[in-house]
Structures are given as structure tokens and as C-alpha cells.
């Protein structure tokens, strides 16, 4: 692997991390707003936890894809599969 490829992989990884951090920040800000709206307008009907939970599941999946599943279906797995398929194609 040459320096340029290492740099591009690192840049891609940083982009993935940045995307997650932006996602998490928007999640916190929007859900804080939803909680505030819910508590100021309809205290007898608490509904804010529905979007909090639903979006939280999506955020958790995003976090796992960026940080938690590195070996399982991550970039290393992709590289191995690409090399495997290329080798199969060459042997035909």
C-alpha cells in the first residue's frame, strides 16, 4: 500500500467519523427541541420518546457501522472480498 492510498483511506475514515458526529449532534439538538415542545404543550401526553427511540436506533446503527463493526462487514472485510472476487475472475 503506497502513501497516497494510506492517505485516502485515512481521509475516508475521518469523513465517516465526522458524519457520525454531525448525526449525533443533530440528534441531540432536535430531540432536545422535541422534548421541550412536548413538555410545554402536552404534559399529559408524553410522545417525545417515540422519535427519541426510533432515531436512537438509527444513530446506534450508524455508530456501530463507523466504530463497532470494523472487522465484521467493515473496510477490511470489503478489501478481502474484492481481492477474492478479482482472483476468482482472473482464474476463469
C-alpha positions in Angstrom: 0.0 0.0 0.0 1.5 3.3 -1.0 1.4 6.6 0.8 -1.4 8.0 -1.4 -3.6 5.1 -0.7 -3.0 5.3 3.0 -3.9 9.0 2.9 -7.1 8.4 1.0 -8.2 5.6 3.4 -7.5 7.8 6.4 -9.4 10.7 4.8 -12.3 8.4 4.1 -12.3 7.2 7.7 -12.2 10.7 9.1 -15.2 11.5 6.8 -17.1 8.6 8.3 -16.3 9.7 11.8 -17.3 13.3 11.0 -20.6 12.1 9.5 -21.4 10.2 12.7 -20.5 13.2 15.0 -22.7 15.5 12.9 -25.5 12.9 13.1 -25.2 12.6 16.9 -25.1 16.4 17.3 -28.3 16.9 15.2 -29.9 14.0 17.2 -29.3 15.7 20.5 -30.4 19.2 19.3 -33.5 18.1 17.6 -34.6 15.7 20.4 -34.0 18.4 23.0 -36.3 20.7 21.0 -38.9 17.9 20.7 -38.8 17.2 24.5 -39.2 20.9 25.2 -42.1 21.2 22.8 -43.8 18.2 24.2 -43.4 19.3 27.9 -44.5 22.8 27.1 -47.6 21.9 25.1 -48.9 18.5 26.2 -47.6 17.3 29.5 -50.5 14.9 29.8 -49.4 13.0 26.7 -45.7 12.2 26.6 -44.8 11.4 23.0 -41.2 12.6 22.6 -39.7 9.2 23.4 -41.0 7.7 20.2 -38.8 9.8 17.9 -36.0 9.6 20.5 -36.1 5.8 20.5 -36.6 5.4 16.7 -33.9 7.8 15.7 -31.7 6.5 18.6 -31.8 3.0 17.0 -30.7 4.6 13.7 -27.9 6.5 15.4 -26.7 3.4 17.2 -26.6 1.5 13.9 -24.6 4.4 12.4 -22.2 4.3 15.3 -21.7 0.6 15.0 -21.0 0.9 11.4 -18.4 3.5 12.0 -16.8 2.4 15.2 -18.1 -1.0 16.3 -18.2 -3.4 13.4 -14.7 -2.8 12.0 -13.9 -6.5 11.4 -17.4 -7.5 10.5 -18.5 -6.1 7.2 -16.0 -3.2 7.6 -13.5 -1.9 5.2 -11.0 -4.7 5.8 -13.8 -7.2 5.0 -14.6 -5.3 1.8 -10.9 -5.3 0.7 -10.7 -9.1 1.4 -13.9 -9.8 -0.6 -12.8 -7.5 -3.5 -9.4 -9.4 -3.7 -11.2 -12.7 -3.5 -13.6 -11.8 -6.3 -10.8 -10.4 -8.5 -8.8 -13.6 -8.1 -11.8 -15.7 -9.0 -12.4 -13.6 -12.1 -8.7 -13.9 -13.1 -8.8 -17.7 -12.8 -11.8 -18.1 -15.2 
